């Protein structure tokens, strides 16, 4: 499962002989087709699965990316299934969404939201009847694309904190903040691997979220943990990782 990436963590502003910044080089190296599968557990007991897949397609000599993530959880009589689908391009190391779709099914109310990022007109267009309160920003992300942008920025290694503006899955504008906590060696599938732990920064301590990225495996997310009220609410742990190229 291991894949070693050499010399990715570098400063972001220098250029190579082709004029590409090292940030752009890192983003291009990080953005490669892969499929990752995870176990979804809570306090030591498995309750479902999760996954993410990045695929590429070419159109008019341009590369477009599709980033799909999902989770399926079941606890007692409660069920929760979530699916995120983002199409995006890369521009100078920045993820630029073209469209985003979110769907949630299970116990309680189902939810569906979809939006198109019309970059030519600089507007957000609803793909269904859901209202959109967010206004256009050139750097706008979505709740799915932000994870890939974070993966790139952690690999670049030029900063310890990150702030992203995005349209949330209810059509509103929000801001996500993250901070690099530390380097930590953890066990993934009985293999010890060095990781970079990143935390979600919030203005309250009711919920804590941590992400572990593995530099030796293309900075792939290998673990994510949510803690609520001091107790583990959810943990996803990598079980399988396959690169397509």
C-alpha positions in Angstrom: 0.0 0.0 0.0 2.9 2.4 0.6 3.9 5.0 -1.9 6.9 7.2 -1.2 6.8 10.9 -2.4 10.2 12.5 -2.3 11.0 16.2 -1.7 7.4 17.4 -1.8 7.5 19.6 1.3 9.1 22.7 -0.1 8.7 26.5 -0.1 5.8 27.7 -2.2 7.2 30.7 -4.1 10.2 29.5 -6.0 10.0 28.5 -9.7 11.6 25.8 -11.8 13.0 26.2 -15.3 9.5 25.8 -16.8 8.2 28.7 -14.7 6.0 26.5 -12.5 6.1 27.4 -8.8 7.0 24.6 -6.4 3.5 25.0 -5.0 2.1 24.1 -8.4 4.6 21.2 -8.7 3.4 19.8 -5.3 -0.2 20.2 -6.2 0.3 18.4 -9.5 2.1 15.6 -7.7 -0.5 15.3 -4.9 -3.4 15.3 -7.4 -3.2 11.8 -8.8 -5.9 9.1 -9.2 -6.4 6.9 -6.2 -9.0 5.0 -4.2 -9.0 4.8 -0.4 -11.3 2.8 1.8 -11.8 3.3 5.5 -13.4 1.6 8.5 -15.8 3.8 10.4 -15.9 3.2 14.1 -16.9 4.7 17.4 -15.2 4.0 20.7 -13.5 0.8 19.4 -16.5 -0.7 17.7 -17.0 -0.7 13.9 -20.2 0.9 12.6 -19.7 1.2 8.9 -17.4 2.3 6.1 -16.2 5.3 4.3 -14.2 6.0 1.1 -12.8 8.6 -1.2 -11.8 8.3 -4.9 -10.1 10.7 -7.2 -10.3 10.2 -11.0 -9.2 12.2 -14.0 -10.6 12.9 -17.4 -9.4 15.0 -20.4 -11.5 17.4 -22.4 -10.2 20.0 -24.9 -6.6 19.4 -23.8 -7.6 20.2 -20.2 -7.6 17.9 -17.2 -10.7 17.7 -15.0 -10.9 15.9 -11.7 -13.7 14.1 -10.0 -13.5 13.7 -6.2 -16.0 11.4 -4.6 -16.3 10.8 -0.9 -18.9 8.7 1.0 -19.7 7.3 4.4 -22.2 4.7 5.5 -22.9 4.3 9.2 -25.3 2.2 11.3 -25.8 2.4 15.0 -28.5 0.3 16.6 -31.7 1.3 14.6 -30.1 4.5 13.2 -28.6 4.7 9.7 -26.8 7.5 8.0 -25.4 7.5 4.4 -23.6 10.6 2.9 -22.2 11.2 -0.5 -20.2 14.1 -1.8 -19.2 14.6 -5.5 -17.0 17.5 -6.7 -15.7 18.2 -10.2 -12.7 20.5 -10.2 -9.6 21.8 -12.0 -6.3 22.9 -10.7 -4.9 26.4 -11.3 -1.5 27.3 -9.9 -1.9 24.9 -7.0 -5.5 25.9 -6.2 -8.5 23.7 -6.4 -11.2 25.3 -8.4 -14.6 23.5 -8.2 -16.8 23.3 -11.2 -19.7 21.6 -9.4 -20.6 20.1 -6.1 -23.3 17.7 -5.0 -24.2 16.5 -1.6 -26.7 13.8 -0.6 -27.7 12.5 2.8 -30.1 9.5 3.4 -31.0 7.5 6.4 -32.9 8.0 9.7 -34.5 11.4 9.8 -34.9 13.9 7.0 -33.1 13.2 3.7 -31.0 16.0 2.2 -29.8 16.9 -1.2 -27.9 20.0 -2.4 -26.2 20.7 -5.7 -24.5 23.8 -7.1 -22.6 24.8 -10.3 -19.6 27.2 -10.1 -20.0 29.3 -13.3 -16.5 30.8 -13.5 -17.1 32.6 -16.8 -20.0 34.6 -15.3 -18.6 34.5 -11.7 -21.9 33.3 -10.2 -23.1 30.2 -8.3 -26.0 28.4 -10.0 -28.3 26.0 -8.1 -28.7 22.7 -9.8 -31.9 22.0 -8.0 -34.5 24.1 -6.1 -32.3 24.8 -3.1 -31.6 28.5 -2.4 -28.1 29.8 -2.4 -27.1 32.6 0.0 -23.4 32.5 -0.7 -21.9 35.1 -3.0 -19.2 34.4 -5.6 -15.5 34.4 -4.6 -12.7 33.3 -6.9 -11.2 31.2 -4.1 -14.5 29.6 -3.1 -14.4 25.9 -2.3 -17.0 23.4 -1.1 -17.0 21.0 1.9 -15.6 18.2 -0.2 -13.0 20.1 -2.3 -11.6 21.7 0.8 -10.2 18.4 2.0 -8.1 18.0 -1.2 -6.9 21.6 -0.9 -5.9 21.0 2.7 -4.0 17.9 1.6 -2.1 20.0 -1.0 -1.4 22.8 1.5 -0.1 20.4 4.1 2.2 18.9 1.5 3.5 22.3 0.5 4.5 22.9 4.1 4.8 26.7 3.8 2.3 27.5 6.6 1.1 26.0 9.9 -2.5 27.4 9.7 -5.0 27.5 6.8 -8.2 29.4 6.2 -10.7 28.5 3.4 -13.9 30.1 2.2 -16.6 27.8 1.0 -20.2 27.3 0.2 -21.6 24.9 2.7 -24.1 22.0 1.9 -27.0 24.4 2.8 -26.0 27.0 0.3 -24.5 29.4 2.8 -21.0 31.0 2.9 -18.8 29.7 5.7 -15.1 29.7 6.7 -13.0 26.6 7.7 -9.8 27.0 9.6 -7.2 24.4 10.2 -3.9 24.2 12.1 -1.0 21.8 12.0 -0.6 20.2 15.4 2.4 17.9 15.2 4.1 15.1 13.5 3.0 11.7 14.9 3.8 8.1 14.2 0.7 5.9 14.2 -0.2 2.4 13.2 -2.2 1.9 10.0 -3.0 -1.7 9.0 -0.2 -3.0 11.4 2.3 -0.7 9.7 3.9 2.2 11.6 3.8 5.4 9.5 4.7 9.0 10.2 1.9 11.4 9.8 1.1 15.1 10.1 -1.8 15.8 12.4 -4.1 18.7 11.6 -7.0 20.0 13.7 -10.1 21.9 12.7 -10.1 25.3 14.5 -13.4 26.3 16.0 -14.5 29.1 18.2 -15.9 26.6 20.7 -14.7 23.3 22.2 -17.9 21.3 22.0 -16.6 19.4 18.9 -13.0 18.6 18.0 -11.9 17.2 14.6 -8.5 15.8 13.8 -7.0 14.7 10.5 -3.8 12.6 9.9 -2.0 12.9 6.6 0.8 10.5 5.6 3.7 12.1 3.6 5.0 8.6 2.5 1.6 7.8 1.0 1.2 11.0 -1.1 -0.1 12.9 1.9 -3.3 10.8 1.8 -5.7 11.1 4.7 -5.2 8.0 6.8 -7.3 8.8 9.8 -10.0 11.3 10.9 -11.4 11.6 14.4 -14.3 13.6 15.8 -14.7 14.1 19.6 -17.9 15.6 21.1 -18.2 16.4 24.7 -14.9 14.8 25.5 -15.9 11.4 24.0 -15.2 9.9 20.6 -18.1 10.4 18.2 -16.5 8.9 15.1 -13.2 7.6 13.8 -12.3 6.6 10.2 -9.2 4.5 9.7 -7.6 3.6 6.4 -7.9 0.0 5.4 -7.0 0.1 1.7 -5.1 2.5 -0.6 -4.6 2.1 -4.4 -3.0 4.5 -6.8 -4.1 4.1 -10.4 -1.1 5.5 -12.2 
